[in-house]
Amino acid sequence: MTYAPPLVRCLRDPTHPVEDGAWLPGSCRREVCEDQALPSASTVVCVGYAGDEFSEKVAFGAGAFFVAEVAKASTKELCLQGERDWNIQSRVASTINDKSAAQFRTTENWMMHSRDSVIERVFNNGACYEIGIQRVHNSTGPFEAGTFKEFTAQDEATVQRRLREALQSFRFLN
């Protein structure tokens, strides 16, 4: 796969246990580098959107493209059905590298934040993979009007385009 700035390779923080989900650099967050609804998924790679250009736009939380292996989905049928714990907004058939996939759009909300995910489930060479883009949005409610810049629809489109470019460049080696 390929990616260019402002995307950055995210790495697990070696000073924290893996279960803590700490990632480096700071623009890489657990909320976008891992499938929070499926802790058993093991992230193979995460490429995050460096948020420097949006540092004054508090509504931008984080964004990333990630690939994870789902060990418990040992058959194609189990893999493509998704997870019970996902708040699925839509599910459609798709393809990744000419391989059958299931695309899930999910949303989650928690105090002052939300996450939108587009996760592709692919069964390849006897293993189940999640290939997805996740975005965290922050509420601007706690901030006084005029003290921050707006995160615009154009900003969102730019983030999504760059993350999709990384996703579209991804190839299975086998």
C-alpha positions in Angstrom: 0.0 0.0 0.0 1.1 3.6 -0.5 0.3 6.9 1.3 1.7 10.4 1.3 1.8 13.2 3.8 -0.2 14.3 5.7 -0.8 10.6 6.4 1.6 9.0 8.8 2.4 5.4 9.8 1.0 4.6 13.2 2.9 2.4 15.5 2.0 0.9 18.9 3.7 2.7 21.8 6.3 0.3 23.1 6.1 1.9 26.6 2.5 0.7 27.0 1.1 -2.9 27.1 -0.7 -3.8 23.8 -4.0 -4.0 25.6 -3.8 -0.3 26.5 -4.0 0.5 22.9 -1.5 3.4 22.9 -0.3 4.5 19.4 2.3 6.9 18.2 2.5 9.6 16.9 -0.2 11.5 18.9 -2.5 11.9 15.8 -2.9 8.1 15.9 -5.5 7.0 18.3 -6.9 3.7 19.4 -10.4 4.9 18.4 -9.3 4.9 14.7 -6.5 2.3 14.6 -8.5 -0.5 16.1 -11.9 -2.0 15.9 -13.2 -1.0 19.3 -16.3 -3.3 19.0 -14.1 -6.3 18.4 -11.1 -6.3 20.8 -10.0 -9.7 19.4 -9.1 -8.1 16.0 -5.4 -7.6 15.7 -4.3 -4.5 13.8 -1.6 -5.2 11.3 -1.2 -1.7 10.0 -2.6 1.7 10.7 -2.1 4.9 8.8 -3.4 8.0 10.5 -4.2 11.5 9.3 -1.8 13.9 10.9 -4.1 16.6 12.4 -1.6 19.4 12.4 -3.4 21.3 9.7 -6.6 21.1 11.8 -5.1 22.0 15.2 -7.4 25.0 15.5 -10.4 23.0 14.2 -11.5 21.2 17.3 -14.3 19.2 15.6 -11.5 17.1 13.9 -10.7 14.3 16.3 -8.8 11.7 14.2 -8.9 9.7 11.1 -7.1 6.5 9.9 -7.0 3.7 7.5 -6.4 0.3 9.2 -6.0 -3.4 8.4 -6.7 -5.9 11.1 -6.9 -9.7 11.2 -10.0 -11.2 12.8 -8.9 -14.6 14.3 -12.3 -15.7 15.5 -13.9 -15.5 12.0 -12.4 -18.7 10.6 -14.7 -19.2 7.7 -15.8 -17.0 4.8 -19.4 -17.0 6.1 -18.4 -15.9 9.6 -16.0 -13.3 8.2 -18.5 -11.6 5.9 -21.4 -11.5 8.4 -19.8 -8.8 10.5 -20.1 -8.3 14.3 -23.2 -8.3 16.5 -21.8 -5.4 18.5 -21.5 -3.1 15.5 -24.1 -0.3 15.2 -24.5 -1.1 11.5 -26.1 1.7 9.3 -25.7 -0.3 6.1 -24.2 -3.5 4.7 -23.4 -4.0 1.0 -21.5 -6.5 -1.1 -18.2 -5.1 -2.4 -14.7 -6.2 -3.6 -11.2 -5.5 -2.4 -8.5 -6.5 -4.9 -11.0 -8.6 -6.9 -11.9 -10.5 -3.7 -15.5 -10.7 -2.4 -16.1 -8.5 0.5 -18.8 -7.1 2.7 -18.8 -3.4 3.4 -20.3 -2.2 6.7 -21.0 1.4 7.6 -21.1 1.8 11.4 -21.5 4.7 13.8 -20.8 5.0 17.5 -21.5 7.9 19.9 -20.1 8.6 23.3 -19.8 11.7 25.4 -18.7 14.6 23.2 -17.5 12.3 20.4 -18.7 10.2 17.6 -17.0 7.7 15.2 -18.0 6.8 11.7 -16.5 3.7 10.2 -16.5 2.0 6.8 -15.2 -1.5 7.3 -14.6 -4.0 4.5 -14.5 -7.6 5.6 -12.5 -9.9 3.3 -11.7 -13.6 3.6 -8.3 -14.2 2.0 -6.1 -17.3 2.1 -8.0 -18.8 5.0 -8.0 -15.7 7.2 -10.5 -12.9 7.8 -9.4 -9.3 7.5 -10.9 -5.9 8.2 -9.8 -3.1 6.0 -11.3 0.2 6.9 -11.5 3.9 7.4 -12.5 5.4 10.7 -13.1 9.0 11.7 -13.6 10.5 15.1 -15.5 13.8 15.4 -15.4 16.0 18.5 -18.3 18.1 19.7 -17.7 21.8 19.6 -20.3 22.3 22.4 -17.9 23.0 25.2 -16.2 25.8 23.3 -17.3 29.4 23.0 -18.3 30.5 19.5 -15.5 32.4 17.9 -12.7 30.6 19.8 -12.1 27.9 17.2 -12.1 27.5 13.4 -14.8 25.5 11.7 -14.0 22.0 10.4 -15.7 22.4 7.0 -17.3 19.9 4.6 -14.4 20.6 2.3 -11.9 19.6 5.1 -13.9 16.4 5.7 -13.8 15.6 2.0 -10.0 16.1 1.9 -9.5 13.8 4.9 -11.8 11.1 3.4 -10.1 11.4 -0.1 -6.6 10.9 1.3 -7.7 8.0 3.5 -9.5 6.4 0.6 -6.3 6.7 -1.5 -4.5 4.6 1.0 -7.3 2.1 1.1 -7.4 1.8 -2.7 -3.7 1.3 -2.9 -3.8 -1.7 -0.5 -3.1 -5.1 -2.0 -2.9 -8.6 -0.5 0.5 -10.1 -1.2 -1.0 -13.6 -1.5 
